[in-house]
Amino acid sequence: MEKYNIINDIELLKLQKKYRKGQIKEEDLSKNELCRLKELYKVQIAFLDNAIENDKREINHLKKKIGE
């Protein structure tokens, strides 16, 4: 449930957006904000890794289905 909460934390996502745009720097963040941002990135990366693996499995399944 924690992963779901961190991905849907609107304020944290806004903070991430500002950070990525360069509007704020790492030095501008509190320790808590920095830790939460790092955790958000980890969760997002894990989500993308999982999506990629699912896509690979689906592609392999479709290849087998058409006989390649």
Jmol script that loads the backbone (N, CA, C; Angstrom):
load data "model"
ATOM      1  N   MET A   1       0.821  -1.195   0.000  1.00  0.00           N
ATOM      2  CA  MET A   1       0.000   0.000   0.000  1.00  0.00           C
ATOM      3  C   MET A   1       0.866   1.262   0.000  1.00  0.00           C
ATOM      4  N   GLU A   2       2.050   1.200   0.593  1.00  0.00           N
ATOM      5  CA  GLU A   2       2.950   2.359   0.650  1.00  0.00           C
ATOM      6  C   GLU A   2       3.366   2.807  -0.740  1.00  0.00           C
ATOM      7  N   LYS A   3       3.661   1.855  -1.625  1.00  0.00           N
ATOM      8  CA  LYS A   3       4.068   2.212  -2.986  1.00  0.00           C
ATOM      9  C   LYS A   3       2.944   2.961  -3.695  1.00  0.00           C
ATOM     10  N   TYR A   4       1.724   2.516  -3.507  1.00  0.00           N
ATOM     11  CA  TYR A   4       0.578   3.187  -4.118  1.00  0.00           C
ATOM     12  C   TYR A   4       0.462   4.615  -3.603  1.00  0.00           C
ATOM     13  N   ASN A   5       0.642   4.801  -2.313  1.00  0.00           N
ATOM     14  CA  ASN A   5       0.532   6.129  -1.713  1.00  0.00           C
ATOM     15  C   ASN A   5       1.597   7.074  -2.230  1.00  0.00           C
ATOM     16  N   ILE A   6       2.819   6.596  -2.352  1.00  0.00           N
ATOM     17  CA  ILE A   6       3.919   7.475  -2.780  1.00  0.00           C
ATOM     18  C   ILE A   6       3.747   7.890  -4.240  1.00  0.00           C
ATOM     19  N   ILE A   7       3.255   7.013  -5.079  1.00  0.00           N
ATOM     20  CA  ILE A   7       3.063   7.339  -6.493  1.00  0.00           C
ATOM     21  C   ILE A   7       1.923   8.337  -6.663  1.00  0.00           C
ATOM     22  N   ASN A   8       0.962   8.320  -5.776  1.00  0.00           N
ATOM     23  CA  ASN A   8      -0.210   9.179  -5.892  1.00  0.00           C
ATOM     24  C   ASN A   8      -0.164  10.389  -4.960  1.00  0.00           C
ATOM     25  N   ASP A   9       0.979  10.678  -4.390  1.00  0.00           N
ATOM     26  CA  ASP A   9       1.149  11.843  -3.523  1.00  0.00           C
ATOM     27  C   ASP A   9       1.322  13.076  -4.416  1.00  0.00           C
ATOM     28  N   ILE A  10       0.278  13.862  -4.556  1.00  0.00           N
ATOM     29  CA  ILE A  10       0.266  15.000  -5.474  1.00  0.00           C
ATOM     30  C   ILE A  10       1.370  16.000  -5.141  1.00  0.00           C
ATOM     31  N   GLU A  11       1.546  16.296  -3.875  1.00  0.00           N
ATOM     32  CA  GLU A  11       2.565  17.273  -3.478  1.00  0.00           C
ATOM     33  C   GLU A  11       3.966  16.766  -3.817  1.00  0.00           C
ATOM     34  N   LEU A  12       4.186  15.484  -3.606  1.00  0.00           N
ATOM     35  CA  LEU A  12       5.490  14.897  -3.923  1.00  0.00           C
ATOM     36  C   LEU A  12       5.734  14.908  -5.429  1.00  0.00           C
ATOM     37  N   LEU A  13       4.706  14.634  -6.202  1.00  0.00           N
ATOM     38  CA  LEU A  13       4.843  14.667  -7.663  1.00  0.00           C
ATOM     39  C   LEU A  13       5.112  16.095  -8.151  1.00  0.00           C
ATOM     40  N   LYS A  14       4.490  17.080  -7.517  1.00  0.00           N
ATOM     41  CA  LYS A  14       4.763  18.476  -7.862  1.00  0.00           C
ATOM     42  C   LYS A  14       6.208  18.833  -7.530  1.00  0.00           C
ATOM     43  N   LEU A  15       6.680  18.355  -6.390  1.00  0.00           N
ATOM     44  CA  LEU A  15       8.065  18.592  -5.981  1.00  0.00           C
ATOM     45  C   LEU A  15       9.018  17.954  -6.993  1.00  0.00           C
ATOM     46  N   GLN A  16       8.715  16.742  -7.433  1.00  0.00           N
ATOM     47  CA  GLN A  16       9.532  16.055  -8.421  1.00  0.00           C
ATOM     48  C   GLN A  16       9.583  16.851  -9.725  1.00  0.00           C
ATOM     49  N   LYS A  17       8.438  17.363 -10.134  1.00  0.00           N
ATOM     50  CA  LYS A  17       8.363  18.135 -11.369  1.00  0.00           C
ATOM     51  C   LYS A  17       9.244  19.386 -11.278  1.00  0.00           C
ATOM     52  N   LYS A  18       9.177  20.092 -10.157  1.00  0.00           N
ATOM     53  CA  LYS A  18      10.001  21.287  -9.961  1.00  0.00           C
ATOM     54  C   LYS A  18      11.482  20.921  -9.966  1.00  0.00           C
ATOM     55  N   TYR A  19      11.812  19.808  -9.328  1.00  0.00           N
ATOM     56  CA  TYR A  19      13.203  19.352  -9.266  1.00  0.00           C
ATOM     57  C   TYR A  19      13.715  19.023 -10.670  1.00  0.00           C
ATOM     58  N   ARG A  20      12.902  18.327 -11.444  1.00  0.00           N
ATOM     59  CA  ARG A  20      13.314  17.936 -12.795  1.00  0.00           C
ATOM     60  C   ARG A  20      13.452  19.130 -13.731  1.00  0.00           C
ATOM     61  N   LYS A  21      12.641  20.161 -13.489  1.00  0.00           N
ATOM     62  CA  LYS A  21      12.723  21.370 -14.309  1.00  0.00           C
ATOM     63  C   LYS A  21      13.873  22.278 -13.872  1.00  0.00           C
ATOM     64  N   GLY A  22      14.494  21.942 -12.740  1.00  0.00           N
ATOM     65  CA  GLY A  22      15.593  22.754 -12.246  1.00  0.00           C
ATOM     66  C   GLY A  22      15.144  23.964 -11.450  1.00  0.00           C
ATOM     67  N   GLN A  23      13.874  24.005 -11.099  1.00  0.00           N
ATOM     68  CA  GLN A  23      13.346  25.125 -10.324  1.00  0.00           C
ATOM     69  C   GLN A  23      13.801  25.069  -8.873  1.00  0.00           C
ATOM     70  N   ILE A  24      14.093  23.859  -8.407  1.00  0.00           N
ATOM     71  CA  ILE A  24      14.673  23.678  -7.077  1.00  0.00           C
ATOM     72  C   ILE A  24      15.853  22.729  -7.208  1.00  0.00           C
ATOM     73  N   LYS A  25      16.777  22.856  -6.298  1.00  0.00           N
ATOM     74  CA  LYS A  25      17.982  22.020  -6.307  1.00  0.00           C
ATOM     75  C   LYS A  25      17.973  21.119  -5.075  1.00  0.00           C
ATOM     76  N   GLU A  26      18.836  20.126  -5.111  1.00  0.00           N
ATOM     77  CA  GLU A  26      18.916  19.176  -3.998  1.00  0.00           C
ATOM     78  C   GLU A  26      19.162  19.893  -2.674  1.00  0.00           C
ATOM     79  N   GLU A  27      19.986  20.949  -2.718  1.00  0.00           N
ATOM     80  CA  GLU A  27      20.310  21.688  -1.493  1.00  0.00           C
ATOM     81  C   GLU A  27      19.082  22.398  -0.916  1.00  0.00           C
ATOM     82  N   ASP A  28      18.077  22.654  -1.751  1.00  0.00           N
ATOM     83  CA  ASP A  28      16.870  23.352  -1.317  1.00  0.00           C
ATOM     84  C   ASP A  28      15.895  22.432  -0.575  1.00  0.00           C
ATOM     85  N   LEU A  29      16.127  21.130  -0.665  1.00  0.00           N
ATOM     86  CA  LEU A  29      15.205  20.156  -0.097  1.00  0.00           C
ATOM     87  C   LEU A  29      15.585  19.788   1.326  1.00  0.00           C
ATOM     88  N   SER A  30      14.585  19.532   2.149  1.00  0.00           N
ATOM     89  CA  SER A  30      14.848  19.019   3.495  1.00  0.00           C
ATOM     90  C   SER A  30      15.266  17.558   3.360  1.00  0.00           C
ATOM     91  N   LYS A  31      15.809  16.998   4.424  1.00  0.00           N
ATOM     92  CA  LYS A  31      16.197  15.581   4.399  1.00  0.00           C
ATOM     93  C   LYS A  31      14.996  14.698   4.101  1.00  0.00           C
ATOM     94  N   ASN A  32      13.878  15.041   4.709  1.00  0.00           N
ATOM     95  CA  ASN A  32      12.654  14.259   4.503  1.00  0.00           C
ATOM     96  C   ASN A  32      12.201  14.328   3.052  1.00  0.00           C
ATOM     97  N   GLU A  33      12.194  15.520   2.476  1.00  0.00           N
ATOM     98  CA  GLU A  33      11.796  15.665   1.075  1.00  0.00           C
ATOM     99  C   GLU A  33      12.728  14.891   0.157  1.00  0.00           C
ATOM    100  N   LEU A  34      14.013  14.968   0.426  1.00  0.00           N
ATOM    101  CA  LEU A  34      14.995  14.261  -0.383  1.00  0.00           C
ATOM    102  C   LEU A  34      14.789  12.748  -0.293  1.00  0.00           C
ATOM    103  N   CYS A  35      14.566  12.249   0.902  1.00  0.00           N
ATOM    104  CA  CYS A  35      14.323  10.813   1.087  1.00  0.00           C
ATOM    105  C   CYS A  35      13.053  10.374   0.368  1.00  0.00           C
ATOM    106  N   ARG A  36      12.011  11.187   0.473  1.00  0.00           N
ATOM    107  CA  ARG A  36      10.745  10.850  -0.183  1.00  0.00           C
ATOM    108  C   ARG A  36      10.893  10.883  -1.708  1.00  0.00           C
ATOM    109  N   LEU A  37      11.647  11.851  -2.221  1.00  0.00           N
ATOM    110  CA  LEU A  37      11.884  11.916  -3.671  1.00  0.00           C
ATOM    111  C   LEU A  37      12.664  10.699  -4.148  1.00  0.00           C
ATOM    112  N   LYS A  38      13.695  10.324  -3.394  1.00  0.00           N
ATOM    113  CA  LYS A  38      14.484   9.140  -3.760  1.00  0.00           C
ATOM    114  C   LYS A  38      13.604   7.897  -3.777  1.00  0.00           C
ATOM    115  N   GLU A  39      12.738   7.765  -2.785  1.00  0.00           N
ATOM    116  CA  GLU A  39      11.843   6.618  -2.718  1.00  0.00           C
ATOM    117  C   GLU A  39      10.864   6.643  -3.894  1.00  0.00           C
ATOM    118  N   LEU A  40      10.373   7.824  -4.234  1.00  0.00           N
ATOM    119  CA  LEU A  40       9.475   7.956  -5.388  1.00  0.00           C
ATOM    120  C   LEU A  40      10.165   7.482  -6.656  1.00  0.00           C
ATOM    121  N   TYR A  41      11.409   7.927  -6.874  1.00  0.00           N
ATOM    122  CA  TYR A  41      12.149   7.494  -8.055  1.00  0.00           C
ATOM    123  C   TYR A  41      12.334   5.976  -8.061  1.00  0.00           C
ATOM    124  N   LYS A  42      12.647   5.394  -6.914  1.00  0.00           N
ATOM    125  CA  LYS A  42      12.821   3.935  -6.835  1.00  0.00           C
ATOM    126  C   LYS A  42      11.536   3.212  -7.211  1.00  0.00           C
ATOM    127  N   VAL A  43      10.405   3.702  -6.703  1.00  0.00           N
ATOM    128  CA  VAL A  43       9.112   3.082  -6.992  1.00  0.00           C
ATOM    129  C   VAL A  43       8.773   3.242  -8.468  1.00  0.00           C
ATOM    130  N   GLN A  44       9.030   4.414  -9.026  1.00  0.00           N
ATOM    131  CA  GLN A  44       8.752   4.644 -10.439  1.00  0.00           C
ATOM    132  C   GLN A  44       9.616   3.748 -11.328  1.00  0.00           C
ATOM    133  N   ILE A  45      10.877   3.592 -10.975  1.00  0.00           N
ATOM    134  CA  ILE A  45      11.779   2.733 -11.744  1.00  0.00           C
ATOM    135  C   ILE A  45      11.320   1.283 -11.667  1.00  0.00           C
ATOM    136  N   ALA A  46      10.938   0.829 -10.478  1.00  0.00           N
ATOM    137  CA  ALA A  46      10.452  -0.540 -10.313  1.00  0.00           C
ATOM    138  C   ALA A  46       9.187  -0.754 -11.137  1.00  0.00           C
ATOM    139  N   PHE A  47       8.305   0.241 -11.153  1.00  0.00           N
ATOM    140  CA  PHE A  47       7.082   0.159 -11.942  1.00  0.00           C
ATOM    141  C   PHE A  47       7.411   0.023 -13.427  1.00  0.00           C
ATOM    142  N   LEU A  48       8.343   0.825 -13.911  1.00  0.00           N
ATOM    143  CA  LEU A  48       8.737   0.769 -15.323  1.00  0.00           C
ATOM    144  C   LEU A  48       9.418  -0.564 -15.660  1.00  0.00           C
ATOM    145  N   ASP A  49      10.291  -1.040 -14.763  1.00  0.00           N
ATOM    146  CA  ASP A  49      10.943  -2.335 -14.980  1.00  0.00           C
ATOM    147  C   ASP A  49       9.904  -3.445 -15.104  1.00  0.00           C
ATOM    148  N   ASN A  50       8.909  -3.404 -14.240  1.00  0.00           N
ATOM    149  CA  ASN A  50       7.844  -4.405 -14.259  1.00  0.00           C
ATOM    150  C   ASN A  50       7.039  -4.311 -15.557  1.00  0.00           C
ATOM    151  N   ALA A  51       6.724  -3.095 -15.979  1.00  0.00           N
ATOM    152  CA  ALA A  51       5.977  -2.904 -17.224  1.00  0.00           C
ATOM    153  C   ALA A  51       6.775  -3.420 -18.419  1.00  0.00           C
ATOM    154  N   ILE A  52       8.067  -3.182 -18.434  1.00  0.00           N
ATOM    155  CA  ILE A  52       8.922  -3.665 -19.525  1.00  0.00           C
ATOM    156  C   ILE A  52       8.941  -5.184 -19.559  1.00  0.00           C
ATOM    157  N   GLU A  53       9.071  -5.800 -18.405  1.00  0.00           N
ATOM    158  CA  GLU A  53       9.077  -7.267 -18.345  1.00  0.00           C
ATOM    159  C   GLU A  53       7.746  -7.836 -18.817  1.00  0.00           C
ATOM    160  N   ASN A  54       6.653  -7.200 -18.417  1.00  0.00           N
ATOM    161  CA  ASN A  54       5.335  -7.653 -18.877  1.00  0.00           C
ATOM    162  C   ASN A  54       5.213  -7.521 -20.388  1.00  0.00           C
ATOM    163  N   ASP A  55       5.702  -6.432 -20.939  1.00  0.00           N
ATOM    164  CA  ASP A  55       5.669  -6.235 -22.390  1.00  0.00           C
ATOM    165  C   ASP A  55       6.508  -7.290 -23.101  1.00  0.00           C
ATOM    166  N   LYS A  56       7.684  -7.596 -22.561  1.00  0.00           N
ATOM    167  CA  LYS A  56       8.535  -8.631 -23.158  1.00  0.00           C
ATOM    168  C   LYS A  56       7.824  -9.980 -23.175  1.00  0.00           C
ATOM    169  N   ARG A  57       7.175 -10.320 -22.063  1.00  0.00           N
ATOM    170  CA  ARG A  57       6.447 -11.589 -21.998  1.00  0.00           C
ATOM    171  C   ARG A  57       5.315 -11.615 -23.031  1.00  0.00           C
ATOM    172  N   GLU A  58       4.613 -10.509 -23.149  1.00  0.00           N
ATOM    173  CA  GLU A  58       3.512 -10.435 -24.116  1.00  0.00           C
ATOM    174  C   GLU A  58       4.038 -10.563 -25.539  1.00  0.00           C
ATOM    175  N   ILE A  59       5.139  -9.909 -25.841  1.00  0.00           N
ATOM    176  CA  ILE A  59       5.745  -9.995 -27.180  1.00  0.00           C
ATOM    177  C   ILE A  59       6.165 -11.430 -27.477  1.00  0.00           C
ATOM    178  N   ASN A  60       6.816 -12.070 -26.511  1.00  0.00           N
ATOM    179  CA  ASN A  60       7.233 -13.468 -26.705  1.00  0.00           C
ATOM    180  C   ASN A  60       6.024 -14.373 -26.905  1.00  0.00           C
ATOM    181  N   HIS A  61       4.975 -14.125 -26.143  1.00  0.00           N
ATOM    182  CA  HIS A  61       3.746 -14.910 -26.273  1.00  0.00           C
ATOM    183  C   HIS A  61       3.161 -14.730 -27.676  1.00  0.00           C
ATOM    184  N   LEU A  62       3.113 -13.500 -28.152  1.00  0.00           N
ATOM    185  CA  LEU A  62       2.572 -13.236 -29.493  1.00  0.00           C
ATOM    186  C   LEU A  62       3.445 -13.834 -30.586  1.00  0.00           C
ATOM    187  N   LYS A  63       4.764 -13.800 -30.390  1.00  0.00           N
ATOM    188  CA  LYS A  63       5.672 -14.406 -31.371  1.00  0.00           C
ATOM    189  C   LYS A  63       5.416 -15.909 -31.477  1.00  0.00           C
ATOM    190  N   LYS A  64       5.255 -16.560 -30.330  1.00  0.00           N
ATOM    191  CA  LYS A  64       4.993 -17.998 -30.326  1.00  0.00           C
ATOM    192  C   LYS A  64       3.647 -18.286 -30.995  1.00  0.00           C
ATOM    193  N   LYS A  65       2.706 -17.389 -30.768  1.00  0.00           N
ATOM    194  CA  LYS A  65       1.365 -17.580 -31.318  1.00  0.00           C
ATOM    195  C   LYS A  65       1.363 -17.508 -32.850  1.00  0.00           C
ATOM    196  N   ILE A  66       2.202 -16.633 -33.409  1.00  0.00           N
ATOM    197  CA  ILE A  66       2.239 -16.506 -34.867  1.00  0.00           C
ATOM    198  C   ILE A  66       3.311 -17.399 -35.497  1.00  0.00           C
ATOM    199  N   GLY A  67       4.095 -18.087 -34.662  1.00  0.00           N
ATOM    200  CA  GLY A  67       5.041 -19.077 -35.168  1.00  0.00           C
ATOM    201  C   GLY A  67       6.433 -18.583 -35.479  1.00  0.00           C
ATOM    202  N   GLU A  68       6.856 -17.515 -34.902  1.00  0.00           N
ATOM    203  CA  GLU A  68       8.228 -17.032 -35.144  1.00  0.00           C
ATOM    204  C   GLU A  68       9.198 -17.684 -34.202  1.00  0.00           C
TER     205      GLU A  68
END
end "model"
wireframe off; spacefill off
backbone 0.3
color backbone group
